[in-house]
Amino acid sequence: MTQFAYKIVNSPNPIDLTIDHQPLSQLDQNDGFIHLSTKEQVSGTLDRFYTPFTSLVYLLQVNLDLVPDQSTIKWESPEDHLTHIKFPHLYGPLKSSYIVHVFTIKKSDNGWILPSLD
């Protein structure tokens, strides 16, 4: 079974999949890894980190099976709060070839409008 993770990108520009790897966010640069979410975590991540700042983001569907060195994917709990929930983190470049779909996600008055991520 294919394992997907999702990268939320807050950018005024459309995602360019013709480049070799995607640019890092400031947070990813500072933390030394790429923050990803499972489909179950996407909504909470959007609400916690993106709701106050924007009304449109891109959601990159990443096929983790395409990452050749699986040891670069680590499942870790956030350091800023106590939780047993683990998030996927990629310790390496997010190559465009790992991305299988790009969703444009908009926020309505009732919250984020998410597509089916199955």
Secondary structure, 3 states (H helix, E strand, C coil): CCCEEEEEECCCCCCCCCCCECCCCHHHHHHCCEECECCCCHHHHHHHHCCCCCCEEEEEEEEHHHCCCHHHEEEECCCCCCCCCCEEEECCCCEHHHEEEEEEEEEECCEEECCCCC
